[in-house]
Amino acid sequence: QVRLVESGGGLVQAGGSLRLSCAASGSIFSINSMAWYRQAPGKQRELVASITTGGSTNYADSVKGRFTISRDNAKSTLYLYLQMNSLKSEDTAVYYCYARRSATYWGQGTQVTVSS
């Protein structure tokens, strides 16, 4: 089992920045990829950015050049980050941390609200 706990969401003005964090614990040794997804009201959940164990990253076109995904191992906890710059009102959503090994795991989500 893998437990994912997100933090760092909040209210920010357009043009501002936020950094989301996700702490992964439990059976993290065989996680082979992690990602951030988001879901805005009335819309489907969408991939924001992903990163593999080898460090390869992938971004949605809408966030390229503004968001940066990274990961860091610290003893028994794996951390996933999403640095979000130049935020826009359309970035408003609940952001979810995702991890995949033999199964997939989701965090509880953290709200990001960008005011225009």
Contacts in CASP RR format, 6 or more apart in sequence:
PFRMAT RR
TARGET T0000
AUTHOR 0000-0000-0000
METHOD contacts of the structure
MODEL  1
QVRLVESGGGLVQAGGSLRLSCAASGSIFSINSMAWYRQAPGKQRELVAS
ITTGGSTNYADSVKGRFTISRDNAKSTLYLYLQMNSLKSEDTAVYYCYAR
RSATYWGQGTQVTVSS
1 26 0 8 1.000
1 27 0 8 1.000
1 105 0 8 1.000
2 24 0 8 1.000
2 25 0 8 1.000
2 26 0 8 1.000
2 27 0 8 1.000
2 28 0 8 1.000
2 31 0 8 1.000
2 99 0 8 1.000
2 101 0 8 1.000
2 105 0 8 1.000
3 24 0 8 1.000
3 25 0 8 1.000
3 26 0 8 1.000
3 105 0 8 1.000
4 22 0 8 1.000
4 23 0 8 1.000
4 24 0 8 1.000
4 97 0 8 1.000
4 98 0 8 1.000
4 99 0 8 1.000
4 105 0 8 1.000
4 106 0 8 1.000
4 107 0 8 1.000
4 108 0 8 1.000
5 22 0 8 1.000
5 23 0 8 1.000
5 25 0 8 1.000
5 97 0 8 1.000
5 107 0 8 1.000
5 108 0 8 1.000
6 20 0 8 1.000
6 21 0 8 1.000
6 22 0 8 1.000
6 95 0 8 1.000
6 96 0 8 1.000
6 97 0 8 1.000
6 107 0 8 1.000
6 108 0 8 1.000
6 109 0 8 1.000
6 110 0 8 1.000
7 20 0 8 1.000
7 21 0 8 1.000
7 22 0 8 1.000
7 23 0 8 1.000
7 110 0 8 1.000
8 18 0 8 1.000
8 19 0 8 1.000
8 20 0 8 1.000
8 21 0 8 1.000
8 110 0 8 1.000
9 18 0 8 1.000
9 20 0 8 1.000
9 95 0 8 1.000
9 110 0 8 1.000
9 111 0 8 1.000
9 112 0 8 1.000
10 18 0 8 1.000
10 110 0 8 1.000
10 111 0 8 1.000
10 112 0 8 1.000
10 113 0 8 1.000
11 113 0 8 1.000
11 115 0 8 1.000
12 18 0 8 1.000
12 87 0 8 1.000
12 112 0 8 1.000
12 113 0 8 1.000
12 114 0 8 1.000
12 115 0 8 1.000
13 114 0 8 1.000
13 115 0 8 1.000
14 87 0 8 1.000
14 88 0 8 1.000
14 89 0 8 1.000
14 114 0 8 1.000
14 115 0 8 1.000
14 116 0 8 1.000
15 85 0 8 1.000
15 86 0 8 1.000
15 87 0 8 1.000
15 88 0 8 1.000
15 114 0 8 1.000
16 85 0 8 1.000
16 86 0 8 1.000
16 87 0 8 1.000
16 114 0 8 1.000
17 83 0 8 1.000
17 84 0 8 1.000
17 85 0 8 1.000
17 86 0 8 1.000
17 87 0 8 1.000
18 84 0 8 1.000
18 87 0 8 1.000
18 112 0 8 1.000
19 81 0 8 1.000
19 82 0 8 1.000
19 83 0 8 1.000
19 84 0 8 1.000
20 36 0 8 1.000
20 81 0 8 1.000
20 82 0 8 1.000
20 84 0 8 1.000
20 95 0 8 1.000
20 97 0 8 1.000
20 110 0 8 1.000
20 112 0 8 1.000
21 79 0 8 1.000
21 80 0 8 1.000
21 81 0 8 1.000
22 34 0 8 1.000
22 36 0 8 1.000
22 79 0 8 1.000
22 80 0 8 1.000
22 81 0 8 1.000
22 97 0 8 1.000
22 107 0 8 1.000
23 77 0 8 1.000
23 78 0 8 1.000
23 79 0 8 1.000
24 31 0 8 1.000
24 34 0 8 1.000
24 77 0 8 1.000
24 78 0 8 1.000
24 79 0 8 1.000
24 80 0 8 1.000
24 97 0 8 1.000
24 99 0 8 1.000
24 105 0 8 1.000
25 76 0 8 1.000
25 77 0 8 1.000
25 78 0 8 1.000
26 76 0 8 1.000
27 101 0 8 1.000
28 76 0 8 1.000
28 77 0 8 1.000
28 78 0 8 1.000
28 99 0 8 1.000
30 101 0 8 1.000
30 102 0 8 1.000
31 53 0 8 1.000
31 78 0 8 1.000
31 99 0 8 1.000
31 100 0 8 1.000
31 101 0 8 1.000
32 52 0 8 1.000
32 53 0 8 1.000
32 100 0 8 1.000
32 101 0 8 1.000
33 50 0 8 1.000
33 51 0 8 1.000
33 52 0 8 1.000
33 53 0 8 1.000
33 99 0 8 1.000
33 100 0 8 1.000
34 50 0 8 1.000
34 51 0 8 1.000
34 71 0 8 1.000
34 78 0 8 1.000
34 80 0 8 1.000
34 97 0 8 1.000
34 98 0 8 1.000
34 99 0 8 1.000
34 100 0 8 1.000
35 47 0 8 1.000
35 48 0 8 1.000
35 49 0 8 1.000
35 50 0 8 1.000
35 51 0 8 1.000
35 69 0 8 1.000
35 97 0 8 1.000
35 98 0 8 1.000
35 99 0 8 1.000
36 47 0 8 1.000
36 48 0 8 1.000
36 49 0 8 1.000
36 50 0 8 1.000
36 69 0 8 1.000
36 80 0 8 1.000
36 82 0 8 1.000
36 95 0 8 1.000
36 96 0 8 1.000
36 97 0 8 1.000
36 98 0 8 1.000
37 45 0 8 1.000
37 46 0 8 1.000
37 47 0 8 1.000
37 48 0 8 1.000
37 95 0 8 1.000
37 96 0 8 1.000
37 98 0 8 1.000
38 45 0 8 1.000
38 46 0 8 1.000
38 48 0 8 1.000
38 91 0 8 1.000
38 93 0 8 1.000
38 94 0 8 1.000
38 95 0 8 1.000
38 96 0 8 1.000
38 112 0 8 1.000
39 45 0 8 1.000
39 46 0 8 1.000
39 93 0 8 1.000
39 94 0 8 1.000
39 96 0 8 1.000
40 90 0 8 1.000
40 92 0 8 1.000
40 93 0 8 1.000
40 94 0 8 1.000
43 93 0 8 1.000
45 96 0 8 1.000
46 60 0 8 1.000
47 58 0 8 1.000
47 60 0 8 1.000
48 59 0 8 1.000
48 60 0 8 1.000
48 63 0 8 1.000
48 67 0 8 1.000
48 69 0 8 1.000
48 82 0 8 1.000
48 95 0 8 1.000
49 57 0 8 1.000
49 58 0 8 1.000
49 59 0 8 1.000
49 60 0 8 1.000
49 63 0 8 1.000
49 67 0 8 1.000
49 68 0 8 1.000
49 69 0 8 1.000
49 82 0 8 1.000
50 57 0 8 1.000
50 58 0 8 1.000
50 69 0 8 1.000
51 57 0 8 1.000
51 58 0 8 1.000
51 69 0 8 1.000
51 70 0 8 1.000
51 71 0 8 1.000
51 80 0 8 1.000
55 71 0 8 1.000
57 69 0 8 1.000
59 65 0 8 1.000
59 67 0 8 1.000
59 69 0 8 1.000
62 90 0 8 1.000
63 84 0 8 1.000
63 91 0 8 1.000
66 84 0 8 1.000
66 85 0 8 1.000
66 86 0 8 1.000
66 87 0 8 1.000
67 82 0 8 1.000
67 83 0 8 1.000
67 84 0 8 1.000
67 85 0 8 1.000
68 82 0 8 1.000
68 83 0 8 1.000
68 85 0 8 1.000
69 80 0 8 1.000
69 81 0 8 1.000
69 82 0 8 1.000
69 83 0 8 1.000
70 80 0 8 1.000
70 81 0 8 1.000
70 83 0 8 1.000
71 78 0 8 1.000
71 79 0 8 1.000
71 80 0 8 1.000
71 81 0 8 1.000
72 78 0 8 1.000
72 79 0 8 1.000
72 81 0 8 1.000
73 79 0 8 1.000
80 97 0 8 1.000
80 99 0 8 1.000
82 95 0 8 1.000
84 91 0 8 1.000
84 112 0 8 1.000
87 112 0 8 1.000
87 114 0 8 1.000
88 114 0 8 1.000
89 114 0 8 1.000
89 115 0 8 1.000
89 116 0 8 1.000
90 114 0 8 1.000
91 112 0 8 1.000
91 114 0 8 1.000
92 112 0 8 1.000
92 113 0 8 1.000
92 114 0 8 1.000
93 111 0 8 1.000
93 112 0 8 1.000
94 109 0 8 1.000
94 110 0 8 1.000
94 111 0 8 1.000
94 112 0 8 1.000
95 109 0 8 1.000
95 110 0 8 1.000
95 111 0 8 1.000
95 112 0 8 1.000
96 106 0 8 1.000
96 107 0 8 1.000
96 108 0 8 1.000
96 109 0 8 1.000
97 106 0 8 1.000
97 107 0 8 1.000
97 109 0 8 1.000
98 104 0 8 1.000
98 105 0 8 1.000
98 106 0 8 1.000
98 107 0 8 1.000
99 105 0 8 1.000
END
